[in-house]
């Protein structure tokens, strides 16, 4: 039985990875606006990064790397002198 079908491997789009978040209530997904609220899975402050259970890598400079490879630029809050208040 050396048919190519028996040795076929799954492509990336065919693979089903289980969700990293196994607790209840589930954490926000990596594509939601509040993705940074997910639980920590790994924390390495000496290296400047943390992994959240939704697969997001958070960096010390507030940048992010999403599981799909999308890069979120650092988004530090504005300095107190540059904040504009609504009237």
C-alpha positions in Angstrom: 0.0 0.0 0.0 2.3 2.7 -1.2 -0.4 5.0 -2.5 0.2 8.7 -2.2 -3.1 9.1 -0.4 -2.0 7.0 2.5 1.0 9.2 3.0 -0.7 12.5 2.5 -0.1 15.1 5.2 -2.4 17.9 6.2 -1.7 21.4 5.1 -1.7 24.3 7.5 -5.3 25.3 6.6 -6.5 21.7 7.2 -5.0 21.4 10.7 -7.3 22.0 13.6 -5.4 23.4 16.6 -7.3 23.2 19.9 -8.0 26.5 21.6 -5.3 27.5 24.1 -8.0 28.8 26.5 -9.4 25.9 28.4 -10.9 27.7 31.4 -14.3 29.3 32.0 -15.3 31.9 31.2 -13.1 31.9 28.1 -10.6 34.7 27.5 -11.1 37.2 24.7 -10.0 36.0 21.3 -6.8 37.3 19.7 -8.8 39.3 17.2 -11.1 41.0 19.8 -10.4 44.6 21.0 -9.8 43.4 24.6 -7.4 40.7 23.7 -4.9 41.9 26.3 -7.3 40.9 29.0 -6.5 37.2 28.4 -4.8 35.2 31.1 -1.0 34.8 31.2 0.4 31.5 30.0 4.1 32.4 30.2 5.7 35.5 31.6 9.4 36.3 30.9 10.0 39.9 32.1 13.8 39.3 31.8 13.3 38.8 28.1 10.6 41.4 27.7 7.6 39.3 26.6 4.6 37.4 27.8 2.3 34.8 26.2 -1.4 35.0 26.7 -3.7 32.0 26.5 -5.3 33.4 23.3 -1.9 33.1 21.6 -1.0 36.8 21.7 2.6 37.7 22.5 2.8 40.9 24.5 6.1 42.8 24.5 7.5 45.1 27.1 7.2 48.1 24.8 3.4 47.4 24.5 3.7 45.9 21.0 2.0 42.7 20.2 2.3 39.7 17.8 -0.9 38.0 17.0 -1.2 34.2 16.3 -1.8 34.9 12.6 1.5 36.8 12.4 -0.1 40.3 12.4 2.1 42.9 14.2 0.5 45.5 16.5 2.7 48.5 16.9 3.5 49.7 20.4 0.7 51.8 21.8 1.9 53.6 24.9 -0.4 56.1 26.6 0.1 59.7 25.8 2.1 61.8 28.3 0.0 63.7 30.9 0.8 67.0 29.3 -0.5 65.9 25.9 -3.8 64.5 27.0 -6.8 66.6 25.9 -9.9 66.7 28.1 -13.4 66.9 26.7 -15.3 70.0 27.9 
